[in-house]
Amino acid sequence: MPVGFDEKDLARFPFLTEAQAKIAGSQLNHLDTFLASGIGRRIIQKATDRVEAALTIPPQGLLDHFRLSEGDISNPLESLYTYGMARIIVSCLNDRTAFERLINYEARRSSFFLMNDDSNETAPVEAARREAVAAQLGLSLSGNTVTVPAYIEMVAGLQEPLWRLVNREVYGGLVRVYPTEMEVLLRERIRVVIRARGMPRVPPEVCEHLAVSVGHLSAVLQGQMLRDLGPIDESRYPPCMNALLAALLTGRNLTHMGRFALTAFLHTIGLSTTRIVELYQRSPDFDIEKTLYQVEHISGRSGTEYTPPSCATMETNGLCAGRDGLCERINSPLGYYRKMRGKAAPEQEPGEDGV
């Protein structure tokens, strides 16, 4: 007998076909009147809060967030509509980083509810419903294999060696998976499903109505991207790198040398490849495959690990900006950063030109 989903299920798993149908038939399809209504204003605020959580809460903090704020969905339909409105707001925000972070948030949220169901129903009914949710994702909670194509698609964003196909047990076109790995695979599969749907196309007049939320979230995103540099202290960046980073964060394209210089600098001071690629998502011409290749190439995958250009090279390429007193006493952006950290900066280090 087919398993039916109630409103709480739809709120917890908004990627479900039934949830999408519910959103499509809701007041969200009449945005002109909905946005001006009392419930519309409430949903906008909740959606803004949801997107802000997606932008600011690190992965390790999301589980506690879900337990505290959404473990008990008291108004399932409002929660479902909030999901739809969050997608509309991110579409208006028109930022790939925000899009990816919302996808990550929603995937972790749904996989959390799927693997930590606190329903009071009898165990067989609960298990059947959870299995039905997984079935819409093309997975089985009780199975121990995944087809090779599905597996490759799911683990594309996972960096740990254990997920690489060469390190898995494969037989008859199937990849063996273990129960302890299922939550990760479900999360990644949900991410694939949500990403494939993209963001809704939103009329300009609707985005204008949401301008306050969009402006707030844009500022939150820019601040968060700087904080995501972790223990690296961007206040010690040389003026030239601050100028390049500011241009990137405001959605302007950098020259080839500008990209090389900024990438080499960020890699050398310890920023991960993933974080560097994420910064470039703000570029109007962003292409994830090309960007990942270029960043990995500069970071040493090619066999040569490049360091930032010298000040002379930066000046020659028109990248020297906002020189200050310290700039007069060092020969490279990396030397500036080290000097600001209180370390002795050598006059010129081997390979510092990076060209």
C-alpha positions in Angstrom: 0.0 0.0 0.0 1.4 3.4 -1.0 2.6 5.6 2.0 0.9 8.9 2.3 2.7 12.0 3.6 1.1 14.4 6.1 1.8 18.2 6.2 4.6 17.7 8.7 6.4 15.4 6.3 6.1 17.9 3.5 7.5 20.6 5.8 10.5 18.4 6.7 11.1 17.1 3.2 10.2 20.0 0.9 11.9 18.3 -2.1 9.2 15.6 -2.2 7.0 15.7 -5.3 3.9 16.1 -3.0 5.6 19.1 -1.3 6.4 20.8 -4.6 2.8 20.3 -5.7 1.6 21.9 -2.5 3.8 24.9 -3.0 2.7 25.2 -6.6 -0.9 25.3 -5.6 -0.4 27.7 -2.7 -0.7 31.5 -2.4 3.0 31.8 -3.4 1.7 31.6 -7.0 -0.1 34.9 -6.4 2.8 36.9 -5.0 1.4 40.3 -5.7 -1.3 39.8 -3.1 0.5 37.3 -0.9 3.5 39.5 -0.1 1.3 42.4 1.1 -0.8 40.2 3.4 -0.1 39.6 7.1 0.9 35.9 6.5 3.0 37.0 3.6 5.0 39.4 5.7 5.4 36.7 8.4 6.7 34.2 5.8 9.1 36.8 4.4 10.7 37.3 7.8 10.9 33.6 8.5 12.4 33.0 5.1 14.9 35.8 5.6 15.9 34.2 8.9 16.2 30.8 7.2 18.5 32.1 4.5 20.6 33.9 7.1 21.0 30.7 9.1 22.1 29.0 5.9 24.7 31.7 5.3 26.1 32.0 8.8 25.8 28.7 10.7 28.7 26.3 10.1 27.9 22.7 9.3 29.0 21.5 12.7 26.4 23.8 14.3 23.5 22.9 12.1 22.3 19.8 14.0 21.8 21.8 17.2 20.1 24.5 15.2 17.6 22.0 13.8 17.0 20.4 17.1 16.3 23.8 18.8 14.5 25.7 16.2 12.7 23.1 14.0 12.7 19.9 15.9 9.0 20.6 16.5 7.3 22.0 13.4 4.2 23.6 15.0 2.9 25.1 11.7 3.9 22.7 8.9 2.3 24.7 6.1 4.0 27.9 7.1 7.3 26.0 7.3 6.8 24.6 3.8 5.9 28.1 2.4 8.9 29.5 4.2 11.1 27.1 2.2 9.5 28.3 -1.1 9.9 32.0 -0.1 13.6 31.4 0.9 14.2 30.1 -2.7 12.5 33.2 -4.1 14.7 35.5 -1.9 17.9 33.7 -2.9 16.8 34.0 -6.5 16.5 37.8 -6.1 19.9 37.8 -4.3 21.3 36.3 -7.5 24.5 35.0 -5.8 25.8 31.5 -6.4 27.4 31.2 -3.0 24.0 32.0 -1.4 22.4 29.4 -3.6 24.9 26.7 -2.7 24.7 27.5 1.0 20.9 27.3 1.0 21.1 23.9 -0.8 23.6 22.7 1.8 21.3 23.9 4.6 18.2 22.3 3.2 19.9 19.0 2.4 21.3 18.7 6.0 18.0 19.7 7.4 16.0 17.1 5.5 18.6 14.3 6.1 18.5 15.2 9.8 14.8 14.7 10.0 14.9 11.6 7.9 17.5 9.9 10.1 16.3 11.3 13.4 12.5 10.9 13.1 10.8 11.6 16.5 7.4 10.5 15.4 5.1 8.9 18.0 3.6 6.5 15.4 4.3 2.8 15.5 7.6 1.7 14.3 6.4 -0.1 11.1 4.5 3.0 9.9 7.4 5.3 10.7 9.9 3.0 8.9 7.6 2.7 5.9 7.3 6.5 5.6 11.0 7.1 5.9 11.6 4.4 3.3 9.1 6.1 1.0 11.0 9.4 1.4 14.3 7.7 0.5 12.6 6.0 -2.5 11.8 9.4 -4.0 15.6 10.0 -3.8 16.3 6.7 -5.6 17.8 5.2 -2.4 16.8 2.5 0.1 17.5 2.9 3.8 17.5 -0.9 4.2 19.7 -1.6 1.2 23.5 -1.8 1.2 24.2 -0.9 -2.5 23.9 2.1 -4.8 24.3 2.0 -8.6 27.6 3.4 -9.8 26.1 6.4 -11.8 24.0 7.4 -8.8 26.9 7.0 -6.4 29.3 9.1 -8.5 26.7 11.9 -8.7 26.1 11.8 -5.0 29.7 12.0 -3.8 30.9 14.6 -6.4 31.1 17.2 -3.6 32.8 15.0 -1.0 36.6 15.4 -0.7 37.5 12.6 1.7 39.4 9.7 0.0 37.0 7.0 1.4 34.3 8.2 -1.0 36.4 7.8 -4.2 35.1 5.0 -6.3 38.5 3.4 -6.5 38.4 3.0 -2.7 34.9 1.3 -2.7 33.7 -2.2 -3.1 32.1 -2.4 -6.6 30.5 -5.4 -8.2 27.9 -5.9 -10.9 27.6 -2.1 -11.4 26.7 -1.6 -7.7 28.7 0.2 -4.9 28.5 -1.2 -1.4 27.6 1.3 1.3 27.3 0.8 5.0 24.5 2.0 7.4 26.8 4.5 9.0 27.3 6.1 5.6 23.7 6.4 4.6 23.0 9.8 6.2 25.8 11.4 4.2 24.6 9.8 1.0 21.1 10.9 1.6 22.2 14.4 2.3 24.3 14.5 -0.9 21.4 13.0 -2.9 19.0 15.7 -1.6 21.6 18.3 -2.5 21.6 17.0 -6.1 17.8 17.0 -6.3 17.5 20.5 -5.0 20.3 21.9 -7.2 18.8 20.3 -10.3 15.6 22.3 -9.8 17.5 25.5 -9.7 16.1 28.7 -8.4 12.7 30.1 -9.5 12.5 32.9 -12.0 11.2 35.9 -10.1 9.8 39.0 -11.7 11.7 42.2 -11.0 8.8 43.8 -9.3 8.7 41.0 -6.7 12.4 41.4 -6.0 11.8 45.1 -5.5 9.2 44.2 -2.9 11.8 42.0 -1.2 14.5 44.6 -1.4 14.9 45.0 2.4 15.5 41.2 2.9 17.7 41.0 -0.1 19.9 44.0 1.0 20.2 42.6 4.5 21.2 39.1 3.3 23.7 40.6 0.8 25.5 42.4 3.6 25.3 39.2 5.8 26.8 37.2 3.0 29.7 39.5 2.3 30.6 39.7 6.0 30.4 36.0 6.4 32.6 35.3 3.4 35.3 37.4 5.1 34.8 35.7 8.4 35.0 32.3 6.7 38.7 32.9 6.2 39.0 31.5 9.7 42.1 32.2 11.8 43.6 34.0 8.8 43.6 37.7 9.7 42.4 39.7 6.7 43.1 42.9 8.5 46.8 42.2 7.8 46.3 41.8 4.0 48.3 44.2 1.9 46.3 47.0 0.2 46.7 45.3 -3.2 45.1 42.1 -2.0 42.4 43.9 -0.1 41.5 45.7 -3.4 41.4 42.5 -5.4 39.3 40.8 -2.7 36.9 43.8 -2.5 36.4 43.7 -6.3 35.7 40.0 -6.2 33.2 40.3 -3.4 31.3 43.0 -5.2 30.9 40.9 -8.3 33.5 42.3 -10.5 35.7 40.3 -12.8 39.4 40.3 -12.2 42.1 40.2 -14.8 44.0 37.0 -15.4 47.0 38.3 -13.4 44.7 39.6 -10.7 43.2 36.1 -10.3 46.6 34.5 -10.2 47.9 36.9 -7.6 44.9 36.7 -5.3 44.7 32.9 -5.6 48.4 32.4 -5.0 48.3 34.7 -2.0 45.2 33.1 -0.4 46.6 29.6 -0.9 50.0 30.5 0.5 48.6 32.0 3.7 46.5 28.9 4.3 43.1 29.2 2.7 41.7 25.9 1.4 40.9 25.3 -2.3 37.2 25.0 -1.5 37.1 28.4 0.2 39.0 30.1 -2.6 36.7 28.6 -5.2 33.7 29.8 -3.2 35.0 33.3 -3.2 35.2 33.2 -7.0 31.5 32.3 -7.2 30.8 36.0 -7.0 32.4 36.5 -10.4 29.9 37.2 -13.2 31.7 34.7 -15.5 32.1 32.0 -12.8 32.5 28.5 -14.1 33.1 26.0 -11.3 35.0 23.4 -13.4 37.4 26.0 -14.9 37.8 27.8 -11.5 38.5 24.6 -9.7 41.1 23.6 -12.3 42.8 27.0 -12.1 42.9 27.1 -8.3 44.2 23.6 -8.0 46.8 24.3 -10.7 48.1 27.4 -8.8 47.9 25.5 -5.5 50.3 22.8 -6.7 48.3 20.1 -8.4 50.4 20.7 -11.6 53.5 19.9 -9.6 54.5 23.5 -9.1 53.1 25.4 -6.1 53.0 29.1 -7.0 53.6 31.9 -4.6 52.2 35.5 -5.0 53.9 37.9 -7.5 56.4 40.4 -6.2 55.4 44.0 -5.7 57.3 44.9 -8.9 55.2 42.4 -10.9 52.0 43.7 -9.3 52.9 47.2 -10.2 53.8 46.3 -13.8 50.4 44.7 -14.2 48.5 47.6 -12.7 47.6 45.7 -9.5 49.4 47.9 -7.0 46.7 49.8 -5.1 46.6 52.0 -2.0 50.3 51.8 -1.1 51.1 52.6 2.5 54.2 53.1 4.6 54.9 49.4 5.0 54.7 48.8 1.3 57.8 51.0 0.9 59.8 48.5 3.1 58.8 45.1 1.6 59.1 43.5 -1.8 56.0 41.3 -2.0 52.4 41.0 -0.8 53.4 37.9 1.2 56.2 39.8 2.8 53.6 42.5 3.9 51.4 39.8 5.4 54.3 38.2 7.3 55.5 41.6 8.5 52.1 42.5 9.8 52.0 39.2 11.7 55.2 40.3 13.5 57.5 38.0 11.6 60.6 39.1 9.8 59.9 39.6 6.1 62.9 38.7 3.9 63.9 41.2 1.3 63.1 38.7 -1.5 62.2 35.1 -1.3 62.9 32.5 -4.0 60.0 32.1 -6.4 58.0 34.9 -4.9 57.4 36.3 -8.3 55.3 33.2 -9.1 55.9 33.7 -12.8 
